Amino acid sequence: MAGALVTALLEVFLAPLRLGTVRVPVSLVFALVGNLVLVWFTYRVTGKRAAVALPALVWLAVMVLASGRTTEGDLLFTGDNWVGPVTILFGTVAFAAGAYRLIVPGRQDRSRRT
């Protein structure tokens, strides 16, 4: 769960990254690859498919909190930044795809059967 917290915070703070006037969507790559790695790592360490939901929930909680305003009015994912919402989309899809791959057993290749 600590890995999910660290990757989520990294993605939140990299979302506004720019090179000059161009947005650099580094957080999208981190969300996609990082969350797939979190799914794989969680399953390899615990051996339980249901355990994958824990880092997904931690990651999603950080993203939801980052999307809202603080009492001072601060906002991490601003309205003019398309990278924030797309990061949440990509990260959620990565968790869903990784969990789907774990839940649905893979088809065995017919050529490997003896």
N, C-alpha and C positions, 0 to 999 in steps of 0.2 A: 504494500500500500504506500510505502514511502516513495517508491519509484514512480507511482502514479502522481503523487503530489509534486514531486520534483519536475517531472516532464510537463505536467499541466502548468505549473508556474513558469517554466521556461518558455512554453508556447505562448502564454499570456503576455509575457514581457517582450517577446520577440515579434509579436503581431504588428506593432507600429514601426518596425524597422524599414528604413528607406535608404536608397542610394541616390542622393540628390533629390529629385522629385518623384522617383519611381519607387513604388512599394516592392519590397523583396519578401515574397511569401515563404520564408524559411520555416515559419511555424506550421505551415501546412504539411511540409515534409516530416517535421518532427511528430506531428499528430498522427500521420498515417503510419510511418515506420515505427515510431516509438510505441504506439498502442498495440500494434501487431506483436512487437517484441514483448510487451507486458503480458499479453495473452499467452504467448508461448512460454515465457519464463514462469508465470504463475502456475500454469498447468504442469510444467516439468518439475517444479519444486514441490507442489502439493500433491500432484497426481489426481486431483479432483477437478472435474469440469465446472462444477458450480462455484468454485473458488475464483474463477475468472471474473465473476460479477463484482467482487470487492474492489479491485483497482479501477474497474469501469465506473463504479459509483463514486469513488473518491475523485477521479478525474472529472466526471460530470459535475460534481458539487463545486469544484474549483471554477469550472467554466461558467456555471450559473452565477456564482458569486461575483466573478469578474465581469459579467454582463450587466449587473445592476449598479446603481449609483450608491455611493457611500453617503453618510449623513452630511458630509461636507460638500457633496455634489460631485466628487471625483468619479471618473468613469475610465476603466481600463480598455474596454472594447468600445471605441467611439463610433458614432453613427456614420462618419465619413470613411471608415476603414472597412473595406470589404473582406480583409484577411481574417478578422475575428470571427464573424459568423461562418465563414467557409472552413476555418480551423475546427470549429465545433462540429460542423457537418462531417468533415473528413475523419476526425477523431472518433466520432460516434459510429460511422460506417466501418472504420477499422476494427473497433471492438466487436461490432455485430458480425463482421465477416470472420474474424478470428474465432468467436464463440460458435458461429454456425459450422465452421470447419471442424471444431472439436465435437460438437453434438452429433452431426450427421457423419456416420462412418464413411470413409472413402471407399470407392469402388476398387476392387482388386483387378489388376490387369489379367486378362484371360491368358496371355502368353506365359505368365509366371506359374500357372497351375500345372500340376504334374499328373 
